Amino acid sequence: MSAVEANTQSAQYVDFWNEILVPKFIKYKHILVGGLTHHSEAIFPSLPVKEGDRVLDIGCGFGDTAIKLARRVGQSGSVVGQDCCEAFLEYGRKDAAKLGVQNVSFVYGDALLDHFEPEYDFVFSRFGTMFFANPVAGLRNMRKALKPGGIMTHIVWRTRNDNPWLSMAKDVVLKFLPPPGEDALTCGPGPFSMADEATVSKMMEIAGYRDVTFKRVDAPVLVGKTVEDAVNFQLAIGPAGEVFREAGKDAEAKRGQIEAALAEAINSQKKDADGIVMDSSSWVISGKNPA
């Protein structure tokens, strides 16, 4: 894929996020932010961030990770959260103000296309790099934001088999509907596009990183407060949501059957005080910008 083609495709992905996904993500913010709490808590203590660092958070979404990082670096440090969805950034700004976190700012941008100066000690992305139209170019651009010797860490989902919270619902929906066609509208390569360690290692190497490491993290994720909440979430967002959306009228005609089948599958999952939880697994991938 040429640079021009990648840039055009990236713009299409950004449009899709803003026009189709943003309203759905806002509706299910309680799952997308609160649902990943167990995962974040398992990951954050080990991040190589210290007081006084300058940090860039790529694809920061609603801003929860950027605010958490801002607390880690303290008032002598600073954090910039970047995302291609302005509506998400507004939540980050409001939450930071409400919490009195003054060393974080939120900016609109596309990490694949924006120009970064090498001014950051640490660059971070949680579940964002999987959607780059050109992963190597995006990873390289993130490296260019690092000072010599700086570290980039991105978190991506492992294989679909390791993440039943995403794959199970799609398997159920595919019993009723056809898979999306090649011309389906999409938000990018998808949640499992960086699951293969060897492939991503090569991407990181080509992008210029050294001392690349992979750490597996297994943690539960909240998929809904109730069975109904979880069913609606799966049909709105993620692999199952894509199948349902692309099937159009056929999906709506079979909605009752699909919802019933999903409810049965989800009701058999584990439950805790917050709601329904399922297993998930990610890679925490880090690389250093050569000094």
VEXDREN-2710 file (C-alpha; in Angstrom, 1 decimal):
% VEXDREN-2710
k/r/px/py/pz
1/MET/0.0/0.0/0.0
2/SER/1.4/3.4/-1.0
3/ALA/1.6/6.3/1.4
4/VAL/-1.2/8.1/-0.5
5/GLU/-3.4/5.0/-0.4
6/ALA/-2.7/4.6/3.3
7/ASN/-3.5/8.2/4.1
8/THR/-6.8/8.0/2.1
9/GLN/-7.8/4.8/3.9
10/SER/-6.9/6.3/7.3
11/ALA/-9.2/9.3/6.5
12/GLN/-12.0/6.8/5.7
13/TYR/-11.4/5.0/9.0
14/VAL/-11.5/8.3/10.9
15/ASP/-14.8/9.2/9.2
16/PHE/-16.2/5.8/10.1
17/TRP/-15.3/6.2/13.7
18/ASN/-16.8/9.7/14.0
19/GLU/-20.0/9.0/12.0
20/ILE/-20.8/5.4/13.0
21/LEU/-18.9/4.4/16.1
22/VAL/-18.7/7.4/18.3
23/PRO/-22.4/7.5/19.3
24/LYS/-22.3/3.8/20.1
25/PHE/-19.1/4.1/22.2
26/ILE/-20.7/7.0/24.1
27/LYS/-23.8/5.0/24.8
28/TYR/-21.7/2.1/26.1
29/LYS/-19.0/4.2/27.8
30/HIS/-19.8/2.4/31.1
31/ILE/-18.5/-0.8/29.6
32/LEU/-15.7/0.5/27.4
33/VAL/-14.1/2.4/30.3
34/GLY/-15.3/0.7/33.4
35/GLY/-15.3/-2.7/31.7
36/LEU/-11.5/-2.5/31.1
37/THR/-10.7/-1.6/34.7
38/HIS/-9.4/-5.0/35.7
39/HIS/-7.2/-5.0/32.5
40/SER/-5.9/-1.5/33.2
41/GLU/-5.0/-2.2/36.8
42/ALA/-3.1/-5.3/35.8
43/ILE/-1.1/-3.3/33.3
44/PHE/-0.5/0.2/34.7
45/PRO/1.8/-0.6/37.7
46/SER/4.4/-2.0/35.3
47/LEU/4.5/0.8/32.8
48/PRO/7.9/2.5/32.6
49/VAL/6.6/6.0/33.7
50/LYS/8.2/8.1/36.3
51/GLU/7.6/11.5/38.0
52/GLY/8.5/14.4/35.7
53/ASP/8.1/12.4/32.4
54/ARG/6.4/13.9/29.3
55/VAL/3.9/11.4/27.9
56/LEU/1.9/11.1/24.7
57/ASP/-1.2/8.9/24.8
58/ILE/-2.2/7.9/21.3
59/GLY/-5.9/7.0/20.7
60/CYS/-6.7/8.1/24.2
61/GLY/-10.5/7.7/23.7
62/PHE/-12.4/9.1/26.7
63/GLY/-9.2/10.1/28.4
64/ASP/-9.1/7.7/31.3
65/THR/-5.7/6.4/30.5
66/ALA/-4.3/9.9/29.9
67/ILE/-5.6/11.1/33.3
68/LYS/-4.2/8.0/35.0
69/LEU/-0.8/8.7/33.4
70/ALA/-0.9/12.3/34.4
71/ARG/-1.3/11.3/38.0
72/ARG/1.8/9.0/37.6
73/VAL/4.1/11.7/36.2
74/GLY/3.0/14.3/38.8
75/GLN/2.9/18.1/38.5
76/SER/6.5/18.2/37.2
77/GLY/5.4/16.0/34.3
78/SER/2.8/16.4/31.6
79/VAL/0.6/14.2/29.4
80/VAL/-1.0/14.9/26.0
81/GLY/-3.9/12.7/25.0
82/GLN/-4.5/12.5/21.3
83/ASP/-7.5/11.0/19.5
84/CYS/-9.3/11.3/16.1
85/CYS/-12.7/11.7/17.7
86/GLU/-13.3/15.1/19.2
87/ALA/-16.4/13.9/21.1
88/PHE/-14.2/11.5/23.1
89/LEU/-11.7/14.2/23.9
90/GLU/-14.5/16.4/25.4
91/TYR/-15.1/13.7/28.0
92/GLY/-11.4/13.7/28.8
93/ARG/-11.3/17.4/29.3
94/LYS/-14.4/17.5/31.5
95/ASP/-13.2/14.5/33.6
96/ALA/-9.7/16.1/34.1
97/ALA/-11.3/19.4/35.1
98/LYS/-13.7/17.6/37.5
99/LEU/-10.8/15.7/39.1
100/GLY/-8.5/18.7/39.3
101/VAL/-5.9/17.1/37.0
102/GLN/-4.1/20.1/35.4
103/ASN/-1.1/18.5/33.8
104/VAL/-3.0/16.8/31.0
105/SER/-4.2/18.2/27.7
106/PHE/-6.3/16.6/24.9
107/VAL/-5.7/17.3/21.2
108/TYR/-7.5/16.1/18.0
109/GLY/-5.3/14.3/15.5
110/ASP/-4.4/11.2/13.5
111/ALA/-1.3/9.4/14.8
112/LEU/-0.6/8.0/11.3
113/LEU/-0.5/11.5/9.7
114/ASP/0.5/14.0/12.3
115/HIS/4.0/15.3/12.7
116/PHE/5.6/14.8/16.1
117/GLU/8.7/16.4/17.6
118/PRO/11.0/14.1/19.6
119/GLU/10.0/15.5/23.0
120/TYR/8.4/12.6/24.9
121/ASP/9.9/10.2/27.4
122/PHE/7.1/7.7/26.9
123/VAL/4.4/7.1/24.2
124/PHE/1.5/4.9/25.1
125/SER/-1.6/3.4/23.3
126/ARG/-4.2/1.1/24.7
127/PHE/-6.1/-0.8/22.1
128/GLY/-5.5/1.8/19.4
129/THR/-2.6/0.7/17.1
130/MET/-4.7/-2.3/15.9
131/PHE/-6.7/0.1/13.8
132/PHE/-3.9/1.8/11.9
133/ALA/-4.4/1.7/8.1
134/ASN/-0.6/1.3/7.8
135/PRO/0.7/-0.2/11.1
136/VAL/4.4/0.2/10.4
137/ALA/4.0/3.9/9.4
138/GLY/1.9/4.5/12.5
139/LEU/4.4/2.8/14.8
140/ARG/7.2/4.7/13.2
141/ASN/5.4/8.0/13.6
142/MET/5.0/7.2/17.3
143/ARG/8.7/6.5/17.6
144/LYS/9.5/9.8/16.1
145/ALA/7.7/11.4/19.1
146/LEU/10.2/9.9/21.5
147/LYS/13.4/11.3/22.8
148/PRO/16.5/9.2/22.2
149/GLY/16.2/6.2/24.5
150/GLY/12.5/6.8/25.1
151/ILE/10.0/3.9/25.3
152/MET/6.8/3.2/23.5
153/THR/4.3/0.7/24.9
154/HIS/1.1/-0.3/23.2
155/ILE/-1.5/-2.8/24.3
156/VAL/-3.3/-5.0/21.8
157/TRP/-5.7/-7.9/21.9
158/ARG/-4.3/-11.4/21.5
159/THR/-6.0/-14.0/19.3
160/ARG/-9.8/-14.3/19.0
161/ASN/-9.6/-17.7/20.9
162/ASP/-8.0/-15.9/23.8
163/ASN/-10.8/-13.3/23.8
164/PRO/-14.2/-14.9/24.0
165/TRP/-15.6/-11.6/25.2
166/LEU/-15.2/-10.5/21.6
167/SER/-15.4/-13.7/19.6
168/MET/-18.2/-15.6/21.2
169/ALA/-20.9/-13.1/20.3
170/LYS/-19.7/-13.1/16.6
171/ASP/-19.9/-16.9/16.5
172/VAL/-23.5/-16.7/17.7
173/VAL/-24.6/-14.0/15.3
174/LEU/-23.0/-15.8/12.3
175/LYS/-25.4/-18.7/12.9
176/PHE/-28.1/-16.4/11.7
177/LEU/-26.4/-13.9/9.4
178/PRO/-23.7/-14.0/6.6
179/PRO/-20.2/-12.6/7.3
180/PRO/-19.5/-9.0/6.1
181/GLY/-18.4/-8.7/2.5
182/GLU/-15.1/-7.3/1.3
183/ASP/-16.7/-3.9/0.8
184/ALA/-18.0/-3.6/4.3
185/LEU/-17.5/-0.3/6.1
186/THR/-14.9/-0.7/8.8
187/CYS/-13.0/1.2/11.5
188/GLY/-9.6/-0.4/10.5
189/PRO/-7.8/-3.7/10.4
190/GLY/-9.6/-4.9/13.5
191/PRO/-9.1/-6.0/17.2
192/PHE/-7.0/-9.1/16.3
193/SER/-4.8/-7.5/13.7
194/MET/-1.7/-7.5/16.0
195/ALA/-2.3/-10.8/17.8
196/ASP/0.7/-12.6/16.1
197/GLU/3.9/-12.0/18.1
198/ALA/6.2/-12.7/15.1
199/THR/4.4/-10.4/12.8
200/VAL/4.3/-7.5/15.2
201/SER/7.9/-8.0/16.2
202/LYS/8.8/-7.5/12.6
203/MET/6.6/-4.4/12.4
204/MET/8.3/-2.9/15.4
205/GLU/11.7/-3.7/14.0
206/ILE/10.9/-2.1/10.6
207/ALA/9.5/0.9/12.5
208/GLY/12.9/1.4/14.1
209/TYR/12.4/0.1/17.6
210/ARG/15.0/-1.8/19.6
211/ASP/14.7/-4.1/22.6
212/VAL/11.2/-5.1/21.8
213/THR/9.4/-7.1/24.5
214/PHE/6.0/-8.8/24.7
215/LYS/4.2/-9.5/28.0
216/ARG/0.9/-11.5/28.1
217/VAL/-1.8/-10.2/30.4
218/ASP/-4.9/-12.2/31.2
219/ALA/-7.7/-10.4/32.9
220/PRO/-11.5/-10.4/33.2
221/VAL/-13.5/-7.7/31.4
222/LEU/-17.0/-6.4/32.1
223/VAL/-19.3/-7.0/29.1
224/GLY/-22.5/-5.6/30.6
225/LYS/-24.3/-4.7/33.8
226/THR/-27.1/-7.1/32.9
227/VAL/-27.7/-9.8/30.2
228/GLU/-29.8/-7.3/28.2
229/ASP/-27.0/-4.7/28.5
230/ALA/-24.4/-7.2/27.3
231/VAL/-26.5/-8.3/24.4
232/ASN/-27.1/-4.7/23.2
233/PHE/-23.4/-3.9/23.6
234/GLN/-22.4/-6.9/21.5
235/LEU/-24.9/-6.0/18.7
236/ALA/-23.6/-2.4/18.6
237/ILE/-19.9/-2.6/18.8
238/GLY/-17.1/-5.1/17.9
239/PRO/-17.1/-8.1/15.6
240/ALA/-20.6/-9.2/16.3
241/GLY/-21.8/-5.6/15.9
242/GLU/-20.1/-5.4/12.5
243/VAL/-21.9/-8.6/11.3
244/PHE/-25.2/-7.3/12.5
245/ARG/-24.8/-3.8/11.1
246/GLU/-23.7/-5.0/7.6
247/ALA/-26.6/-7.5/7.4
248/GLY/-29.1/-4.5/7.5
249/LYS/-32.7/-5.5/7.1
250/ASP/-32.0/-9.2/7.3
251/ALA/-30.5/-8.6/10.8
252/GLU/-33.4/-6.6/12.0
253/ALA/-35.8/-9.3/10.8
254/LYS/-34.0/-11.8/12.9
255/ARG/-33.2/-9.6/15.8
256/GLY/-35.5/-11.4/18.2
257/GLN/-33.9/-14.8/17.5
258/ILE/-30.4/-13.4/17.6
259/GLU/-31.0/-11.6/20.9
260/ALA/-32.4/-14.7/22.5
261/ALA/-29.4/-16.8/21.4
262/LEU/-27.0/-14.2/22.6
263/ALA/-28.8/-13.9/25.9
264/GLU/-28.6/-17.6/26.5
265/ALA/-24.8/-17.6/25.8
266/ILE/-24.1/-14.6/27.9
267/ASN/-26.2/-15.7/30.8
268/SER/-23.9/-18.7/31.2
269/GLN/-20.9/-16.5/31.8
270/LYS/-19.3/-15.5/35.1
271/LYS/-20.9/-12.7/37.2
272/ASP/-19.5/-10.4/39.8
273/ALA/-20.7/-7.4/41.8
274/ASP/-20.5/-5.2/38.7
275/GLY/-22.2/-7.4/36.3
276/ILE/-21.2/-10.0/33.7
277/VAL/-17.5/-10.7/33.1
278/MET/-15.6/-12.7/30.5
279/ASP/-12.1/-13.7/29.9
280/SER/-9.7/-11.6/27.8
281/SER/-6.0/-11.6/26.9
282/SER/-3.7/-8.9/25.6
283/TRP/-0.1/-8.3/24.6
284/VAL/1.7/-5.4/26.3
285/ILE/4.3/-4.6/23.7
286/SER/7.2/-2.2/24.4
287/GLY/10.1/-0.9/22.3
288/LYS/12.9/1.6/22.7
289/ASN/13.8/4.5/20.4
290/PRO/17.6/4.1/19.8
291/ALA/19.7/6.6/21.6
END
